[in-house]
Amino acid sequence: MATGQPFTLEAPSSGAVLDGYLHAPAGDAPGPAIVAAHGFKGFMEWGFFPYLADLLSDRGFVFVRFNFSGAGMRPGDELVTDLEAFRRNTFTRELGELLDVLDATAVGRLAPGRVDPARLGLFGHSRGGGIALLAAAHPTWSGRLRALVTWAAVSTFERLGEPEQAEWRRRGWYPVINLRTGQELLLGTEILDDYAAHSPALDLAAAARRRGVPWLIVHGDQDETVPVDEARALAAAAAPPSELLIVPDGDHGLGGRHPFPGPQPPLIQALNATQTWFRKWL
């Protein structure tokens, strides 16, 4: 698995150079493409992403995965190596970069001659699911995308209460422990300022209501990071067509943690539903 071709792309929205992998099916005819967004403390090589990429490319989809610049990671990294990029990351920066990758995919800069621009889909996990939802509701893309799938998506970007945010602002930073590696990371106040300045545009319930792209919402019923009630809230807000799939015994990675242990029953159910959704709508 994980046989994608590496690429770099300068993102006009942020000025950053993004690293990614492109997975293309056999043959040379243009076909449907899916762009994937990883979550907070995630990266394009995390857990199930390489497996999902190869699975969908084997099913005839061009699959594009990349690292947000604010992940602070380069291909092959297991730790965040650009601590300042991680510290300064914001939601609007991630949205801009996802839109940049979508545009590059649609116009053929990433896979010349291989992508049908009328058959574009989005995938997102966790916070990346929220970013993918915003992209699907964006005025530039709301009428152009054909399918959206999110796994364990957040229903709001506001994860802390007012007292915690006030302390964060007082110190100027907020500590984040990567439980996978033990690495301590710091978030600056840029992300708080970004949310305060752009909260209407970052409202995920509003995005769920205004998007029209067919949307599959997948969530594990044992998710310890993003409670399953957040999936129910998104589904309640979502305009049709949409579908909610709650996966029994599924955790935040639906069994696809890092390092990847191979497909477990919750992940198999999510993978089957995901490829069925993309094949139906793309």
Helices and strands as residue ranges (DSSP letters): E 5-10, E 17-23, E 31-37, H 49-58, E 62-66, G 69-71, H 83-88, H 91-106, E 115-125, H 127-137, E 145-151, H 162-171, E 173-177, E 184-188, H 190-198, H 204-210, E 215-220, H 228-237, E 242-247, H 265-281
